[in-house]
Amino acid sequence: MTASTDTLTQHWIDGEAVGGSGSIAVVNPATGATIAEVPRGGSVEIDAAVLAARHAFPAWSATPVADRAAAVLRIREGLKARHEELAQSITAEMGSPITFARTVQLGMPMATSKGVAGLAEDFAWSEEIGNSLVVREPVGVVGAITPWNYPLHQVVAKLAPALVAGCTVVLKPSEVAPLTAGALAAISAEAGQPAGVFNVVHGTGPEAGEALAAHPGVDMVSFTGSVAAGRRVQEVAAGTVKRVALELGGKSANIVLDDADLAKAVKVGLGNCFINGGQTCTAWTRLLVPESLHDEVVEMAVSAAAKYTVGDPTDDATRIGPMSSATQRDRVASYIARGVEEGAELAVGGPGAPEGVPSDGAYVRPTIFSGVRPDMVIAQEEIFGPVLSVMPYGDVDEAVEIANATIYGLAGAVFAGSQERGIEVARRMRTGQVDVNGGAFNPLAPFGGYKQSGTGRELGRYGLEEFLEIKSIQL
């Protein structure tokens, strides 16, 4: 089976590129120019895609696990072959700096797909418990709804384990950054994926997204996005009592202890706050420091922030590009203004666009607030932009209390003089993952959140298990 370039800007249903009525403009946030259009799908297209996925499910679920894993690895090879093309597409459609797009936006889906495929052979697909044979079987048709900030990785993080599990998939990608989803459909077809196993329907959340979540032919919904949208997905999916996995927002705290390496804590911490322009759900947006070290840390953070070049995302030297859209720019700008109104001290940045950027671009100034109180809006709500809140604390107990005092619990960090002390504090944080002294991201470790940061886990063995049902057969 082959796929034409039409898959980039059309639906992909039952192995064919399908047009549709209505259109959604794909806008380059660096320039404000429309670079493509995708169809505005809804219940009709969702019905067709779900039907195709249901027809494909019996054969795909019966395909040997080794063959399903091999199919995922062929898709990975397709991503590798189109690495530069895909990186440039991500930069064009959502503004991620090209260097970051090449290394992270493409690197993560390459790592996660390889990781989950490698689990297939030794995974416990069945086990004996007493006189019972316990087997793990694919959940069925998966509805995947993904965001714009990591438009390829977020899809592959769902698609790869779903395919290895034996599920078929209907994807509703973000309408802000949909082009890489179309490219992935083409790559999947070129890798020999049977028709109907992977389908893509473009559209908005209230139209295509809700139709997918509510569809009685969908057995599971895997959603990544905002808390508000996640709540709506749960509500809509409840009508058919289907499984729902949610990866939602975060307001992650980076706790710096009094014996930590301050230079490393600030450098790594700021990097994890400004990553992808701050448009990352795990971003460490709250920097918690001892009161006695607050001013020193702020000075270090301001110095480090000067190295974050803002500008044209196609320039290899750019570290922060535009926000993903004018809407997102306005959202971030409103939070910066709110921080000023609340009395937080501007250490660097602030309202308005950076100097030397196009007036039509969706740019904001990387901003650091100091002296931020836990009750401030900028310390409680997810901003999703390059905005850091430096927050003083009295003792470790207060630091942990501040870190846990939000509705979120997705990620976090601890910097300490010893790993043992760092782990002790990390265990007290109510969050799904914590990095100690800059521990590296692990694509095989479970990823997901506590509280309103979501339900379920992605990546590695835990991510694979999300797409499996458990059956007991008594012998």
Secondary structure, 3 states (H helix, E strand, C coil): CCCCHHHHCCEEECCEEECCCCEEEEECCCCCCEEEEEECCCHHHHHHHHHHHHHHHHHHHHCCHHHHHHHHHHHHHHHHHCHHHHHHHHHHHHCCCHHHHHHHHCHHHHHHHHHHHHHCCCCCCEEEECCEEEEEEECCEEEEECCCCCCCHHHHHHHHHHHHHCCEEEEECCCCCCHHHHHHHHHHHHCCCCCCCEEECCCCHHHHHHHHHHCCCCCEEEEECCHHHHHHHHHHHHHHCCEEEEECCCCCEEEECCCCCHHHHHHHHHHHHHHHHHCCCCCCCEEEEEHHHHHHHHHHHHHHHCCCCECCCCCCCCCECCCCCHHHHHHHHHHHHHHHHHCCEEEECCCCCCCCCCCCCCCCCCEEEECCCCCCHHHHCCCCCCEEEEEEECCHHHHHHHHHCCCCCCCEEEECCCHHHHHHHHHHCCCCCCEECCCCCCCCCCECCCHHHEECCECHHHHHHCCEEEEEEEC
